[in-house]
Amino acid sequence: MKKRISLIAALLLVLASCQKKQEPVEISPEDFHASVDKVIEIMIHDIFSPPVASRIFAYPNIAAYEIVALENDNYESLAGQVTDLGSIPKPKEGDNINYEMAALIAHMDLSKRLIFSEERMESFRDSLYSTWIEKNEPVFNASKAYGLEVADFVGEWMNKDNYKETRTMPKFTVDSDDPSRWQPTPPAYMNGIEPHWEKIRPFAIDSAQQFKPIPPPTFSMEKDSKFYEEVMEVYEVRKSMVGKGDKSDEIAIAQFWDCNPYVSVTRGHLMFATKKITPGAHWIGITKIASRKTNADFAKTVYAYTKTSIAIADAFISCWDEKYRSNLIRPETVINEYIDDSWEPVLQTPPFPEYTSGHSVVSGAAAIALTDIFGDNFAFDDDTEVAYGLPVRSFNSFNEASDEAALSRMYGGIHYRAAIEVGIKQGRDLGKFIVDKLDMTKG
């Protein structure tokens, strides 16, 4: 009799344990924001260049979005809309899947494959896994299996984008005999980064050359030339800030939009780096701000990140195609050689050619995507740079923010006007093409 009672008690304990693991698991937009934030944190630590960082954002977002679109009637799959992407595998009938959980798992898994410090992503992932297992182990297991299956599928597509091949291509060769050509800049005199980025497979644009801009002004130090005029504008803008210090609004704008992931700092014989977000990460941060302000649900949050990250990624491909074609010298090099050898820009000059401005192209494209998602005249407070000791800046629209981001490059002393004005047009034209091409929402 005692054995029978013990057996019943044991069965009741097992049943109680099983019931405990059948709680519903709610995956919130904040969970996805946290995953994106963790990726940004790791990218800062690992020091990814702006073009490479844009790739790291795009693929995990697409994997998550495809799972969301499979289950949510409000969204259309990107299969057949972005280059070479097929339909993701469908789950087996009867699988008890939490699609939002599966989407987040796919996002975390693909992100882990794209960064260096994998253990940091694993630690974040495992903390979520523990919570989900405790609440509902069967749903977790089914969702995990499906999320990883989709991550593998998107990963196979990702691995065919020519990124691996560009890792073994030759370094950029500096042409010291041509005065118009880009030269490495102080203090680190780094080689030109990602000279073959135009060979990366685009996501939505037809080719890297599709939005090829007009050529920059012809290099000439003749005082009546357009190029000389633009050089002197950069020189004079910087001179006008002398004595104002950080109270200058131009300097505040330049610093807010700096977004240089690797700034070399020299102290005597010691050189070290300060790390920050990339331009793409700043606009991903703005995407989070807009999603939160509108109380976007999980699906719309993933949709916003995905469309914006595609625009950013293709903008980098388009911009880098022009950078290494025109291969134009930076203001710092020209001014130091021809005008004033003691002149210094507000910002450290990034290690790649000048034309067109990456900030201008990427900001223009991202602003068009975000306007399509959240509407024009969308006022927001941008606190993206608070973590780096900079105050909040407020904007009345995404396009207003992109205009300021573009102009910040002249205030920073690292771009001529043509690169800014042509670059913002290049980005906006590209962004409009992507918005018109991608049919991501139903109705």
Protein Blocks (a to p, Z undefined) as FASTA:
>chain_A
ZZmmmmmmmmmmmmmmmmmmmcccdddfklmmmmmmmmmmmmmmnopafklmmmmmmmmm
mmmmmmmmmmmmkbccfehkaghiacdddddehiacdfklmmmmmmmmmmmmmmmblmlm
mmmmmmmmmmmmmmommlmmmmmmmmmmmmmmmmmmmmmnommmmmmgccddddfkbmkb
ccdddfklpacehkllmmpccfklmbfklmoccddddddfbfkbmklmmmmmmmmmmmmm
gonlmmlmklmmmmmmnopabdcddehjaccddddddfklmmmmmmmmmmmmnopafklm
mmmmmmmmmmmmmmmmmmmmmmmmnopacfklmmmmmmommbccfbdcddbdfbdcfklm
mmmmmmmmmmmmnoghiacddfklmmnopacdddfbfklmmmmmmmmmmmnopacfklmm
mmmmmmmmmmmmmmmmmccbgZZ
